[in-house]
Amino acid sequence: MPIYRGNRKGANSVDGSRLSTIDEHSNNGIVTLHPTSAMPARKRRPARIRSTIVLLFLFLVVFGSFYLSYGVVMDIIREEQVRAQKTGTQSAAIRGKATRRKPQKKTTLNTDKCDFRSYPPNRLYGLHSEKQPIFLADAEYIRGKRPIILNPEDKDGIEQSPAVKVCLDTTSWESLNDKDGQMRLPFTDGQNPSIASLSPNPYSSSGGRTRLDPHHIQAISSTIPPEYQIESLFLGVSIFGSGQCKFGLTPQQVNEYRFSLHDEPQGGKRAVINVLTPPTNDQSGFQTIYQTTLLLEKDKPYGGGPKRALKPEKTATGYARIHQEFDDPRLFFYGGRIWILYRNGPLFGYKDQLHNPLHFEKSLDGSGFIAFVRASETVRVCCGRNIALIGEEPRRDENGKIEWLPSPSLRALTWVDPVTVVEVDLGDMDQQLRMGRKLEEGRSWSHLHRRLAGSKTSNIHGTNGYMVPLQSSGELLGIAHFHRPEHRKESEYALHGHHYTHAFFTIARDASGGENFQLKRISDEFVFRSNSIALGDFRPPNDGDIIQFSSGVDVVDDDAGEGRLIISYGINDCEGAVFSIPMSRLQMMLKGVAPK
């Protein structure tokens, strides 16, 4: 029989009738309840019926409440499971942590230029669209596999650092009060950034080699805040050019998205050098702590011919320095220095690739540094596009041991497939730079170049300006791209190429150890995830941008273990981003290519 702790008073039913008597067994307050037999049978039957009805009613109420509560709970659990699948994390409620704020529908534009811009949906790649244009629907891809998103949102902070916008200040040369007198976004935010480590030796071990001589960046080292070590920082360069921020937008969309009404950059085209902080697991990494416009020192004629070349210009303290069009700039390393690879169509034509060593010196007021190149140190490599330079090279000897070439000459990868590597003729400029002296008077290096031999090529283009050595395998790492269709004619999508995909690849010398390079490994194709939240949407789409162009990759630490691959790229010819992935993931993506 049931046992209850209670008082010693009689228990009453809901209608006040007596249902039981109490037997006291002891003084410890333990009592037992027995059904009473004192009530007549004719009175007990209606009472039992009423009790049954009451109990049935209470059961239905309790069951209904449980059913409704169960449905609500299950809906919450399902929502948490879906969110966990999308974000790659466990439910915040299950983990006992604060839940994320529910994304709010975007109804106003964020005009903070350090945040990613919003674009209309027609500026997306259409990766999962059921109605792709014919040039995508019928496209051929590497190994027949459609592109993936390299950095999906659910991997942020787990396998990759989140994509961070490369934030640069444009107010020194443009007003954000636009033609209509209203505050708008800049004409562009800086296109196609190329970002590389400032560490003398960013690799985990290189046999005492130094990629970057600290002597050449003393002006940078003396400028950065004391809480940073120069070895942990990065150098970037971005172009502020014609841009395509508002390409394909209607006038109404230009107003809705607060894009600039200008058709050319205010103050002319320029390149900007910036110093960035190390990556983190959130968006607090890769922040610009210093920036300066890259200048040209007019110490010699600068241009492809006497009619269009800029003339030298002396000043009281040396030579005049001006900002100039350094289009699609990319950083590379050679001879312990940082160099810049670029194009200048108006002065040199659109087929030549140019490169110069970068110089840094303290500003006159001592508060920062100035970055410049000298016209007399300009080197041309003709007739290639998206050339990548080779300034250091590991290779495997006959015993399988990795060794570094002691003093490799500067080489250029001019095409990926077939692999085409040519030697860059620097004349005695290399020796002059190593000796630390200014180039001899009267000698200009602007016409030292090598014309590429014609050959049948595939549609894959090199992209990054520097082939990064992988010392664990003796290979050189690059990133290449396709754009579809292959032609670069103006279309409804862009002024030039569009619908870009990228692929990582490696090259190395053939097994004989001779001068011939071969394509060794290549990944499947991918896009970078779009960070644009269109008006009326809640979050970025599961898609890429219609124009993406990676200008830089670099390796920090061990390339076969816990190291990081730094990837910088441009978005819609309008803004730039940078993020990192683990080298272990890159190594898994690279797959062998059968030798030809």
Secondary structure, DSSP 8 states (H G I E B T S, - for coil): --EEE--SS--B-TTS-B-EEEEE--SSSEEEEEE-S-S-HHHHHHHHHHHHHHHHHHHHHHHHHHHHHHHHHHHHHHHHHHHHHHHTS--HHHHTS----------S----TTS-----GGGB--TT-SS--HHHHT---GGG---EESS-GGGBTTTB---EE-----TTT--SB-TTSSB---S-S-EEEEEEE--S--BS--TT--SS-GGGGHHHHTTS-TTS-GGG-EEEEEEE-S--TTTT--HHHHHHTT----SS-TT--EEEEEEE----SSTTSS-EEEEEE-EEE-SS-BSSSTTTSB---EETTEE-EEE---EEEEEEEETTEEEEEEE-HHHH-SS-EEEEE-EEEE-TTSSSEEEEEEGGG-EEETT-SS-EEE---EEE-TTS-EEE-SS---EEEEETTTTEEEE---TTHHHHHHHT----TT---TT-----------S-EE--SB-EEETTTTEEEEEEEEESSS-----SS-SS--SEEEEEEEEEE-TT-SS-EEEEEE---EE-------TT-SS--SS-BS-EEEEEEEEEB-TTTT-EEEEEEEETTTEEEEEEEEHHHHHHH-EE----
